Amino acid sequence: MILSENNVFLLKNDNISYMFRVTEHGNLEHLHFGLPIQLGDVDALSVKYGTGWGSNSGPEGEEFPMYYPLEWSCLGTGDYRESPTEFAGEDPAGFKFSYAKTYEAIVPIKCSLPQARGKAETLEIVLAYVGGLTLHLFYTLFDTAITRRAVLVNNTDQPVTVTKLMSYMLDIQGDYEMTTFNGSWIAEMRSYRAKVGLSGIVNESTTGFSSALHNPGFILNEPGATEECGEVLGFNLIYSGNHYARVQKTNEGLTRITQGISPVDFEWVLKPTERFETPEGVLVYSNKGFGGMSENMHRFINEHIVPVTWQGKDRPILYNDWEGCMFNFNEAKLLSLAKKAKKLGCELFVLDDGWFGERDSDKAGLGDYDVNKKKLPNGLSGLQKKLENIGLSFGLWFEPEAVNPDSKLYRAHPEWALHANSGVTVLGRNELLLDLSKAEVRDYIVDNVSKCIDEGHVSYVKWDMNRHSTALGATAHKCVMGLYDVLNRIFTDRPEVLLESCSSGGNRFDLGMLCFSPQIWSSDDTDAVERFHIQYNLSYLYPLSTMGAHVSAAPHSQTLRDTPLTTRGNISFFGLLGYEFDLDELTPVETDEIMNQIEFYKEHRHTFQFGNFRRLKATEGISMQVSDGRETIVGLFHELVYAAPGYEKIYPVGLIQDKRYNVERSKQLQNASKFGGLLKVVLPVKVHPDGLVVRTAGKRYRMQDSVQTCSASGAALMSGLSLNARFMGTGYDPQMRMQGDFISNIYLLTEES
Ligand code: GLA
């Protein structure tokens, strides 16, 4: 509900509340973002200014300078903290409260920017700026989040040049640490935590897109917060372009947070009567630690961000031909793979790059949509019909925003490509980007992609984008708006087509794309152990239902790591399971194991994809769980093994204390050759550990680990389930867990009936 009394505004539900008031001088004083409070709490919550600090300044006649918690601010008012608004050549002056309006729904953004959807209430605060500009601050209350955005309207008779306009600003009290997620191609989402100090921390992308360099989402936590306890706030932006956030503490103990479109090189001329809409910011609060914050963020994304058709809907298990074939395939090879994928239990066959134009490498063909008849003589529809007969639906890769200079499209329309302001041609993966601010470029993409989807009865699209942009400021923003327009036009009328966004992996893992594509390819780093960390860090801000995570070949092509197939599967379970390597190379024992993996995943798919997720503490390794209340699945992942390990426990959470649960640990399978010289000790016959017998046996037989089962109360399990001992080389016990590097286990806890 949205309450207001005596110029105090309170947005509140059972989970959260947000409160501010209009001061007698028309400023917005921030009072609270956190637990549900009451209108009558103003006095308890407002800062007490006293006689103030020396050398502060403020507008004439106001009883104290601008050093109190604010909802919005402006340069030149005496507030020397980060300003959310800047205009070129304007005399500085403040925004003052004009009026407020409430709505029992979302207020739609009046441009192609995506926004959160579903049941919500909105408060609009209108601020007036000297001379006739108005700033509209929208606060929308959802179950587990507040969204905020700002709209500037030019009611003057002169154009105004906006050089900076953030989506939101707020000042909260206290000490915080800030976690940001940074990286690069195949190294996405590396987390960095730092104390927010007086110099502030900036999290910004200028690559034209949200980028793997700096994900727009970030976290603030009170020092000492854990997964289960303490105040943790999550922030994100529903935007896929250049973004900016700054968090800075002041000497007075206030922390200012601003987030919005990056102001670098930004100049937007707002003509009389025009409005400028900023992307929506998302604010989440929990006093139940990082886990509580993630739970709120996950719920918000699953229920209010992803397209309605895909909310809570199980995602198919897919096979993608890219890592197995790259550009080198024909219809016969694809069908051979498809038959094997079907036998394994896959549901969707995705044809990745290389199906069109002269696309035999990444040097040519991008921008063209004519099917390569040498590879696919029966076209897309011919392939689709054959896949349908096999029992698989058909998915197709596109990279519509880019063009190779060596393509029919570029030769016909060189003026459609974006070029750097410097005049230098900047290529990325042999590509240029198309200028999506141009209507004719957008029409070309919409027409061609739609035609391919319809002709090929395509039920899944992988929408890729493989380079950074050289565009900054307004040009970059217009291209992102152009992209949203294109996505709207193609997919609004085809809601049943599952869209997976990709940008060289996770180079555009953001809430803007998630409004169109319910899932995103997490990373081109398909080494399971590396990607585990990417998925783990994504989980702070994004639900498992959004993370494309495939099992790939071992030894892995990027790291040369030989991760057991069991672990590769277990890691992909905590995401959206898929397979991506040459299935024609599978051994019989691998085929069996994958069939078992898919069977297990299908049985628990809804819990994995949409269950309540938690990162857990563990004695050793990294642990996490998903739960639908009835079944809880705990994953325990180890990296390098070490000698003489101690006793170990896992600590599931959220169980009912006096309920009883059946516990079952899945098998960890190992290739016998791992046991090296030990084979000579345990086997009755003498074998060479790397000889023909062991290698041939390895294709048909796996060493099975023990299976731990027990029955226990929720209270006992939450106190720590004691795990079977690990193999230590001191002897053999059939109950122990076989070790080795990169092993993992899945524990299934099912409520006893
Ligand atoms: C990008 C994607 C990959 C694959 C290739 C195809 O790198 O991230 O998954 O689709 O392009 O060229």
Boltz pocket constraint, residues with backbone or C-beta under 6 A from the ligand:
constraints:
  - pocket:
      binder: B
      contacts: [[A, 322], [A, 352], [A, 353], [A, 362], [A, 397], [A, 464], [A, 466], [A, 502], [A, 503], [A, 504], [A, 505], [A, 521], [A, 524]]
      max_distance: 6.0
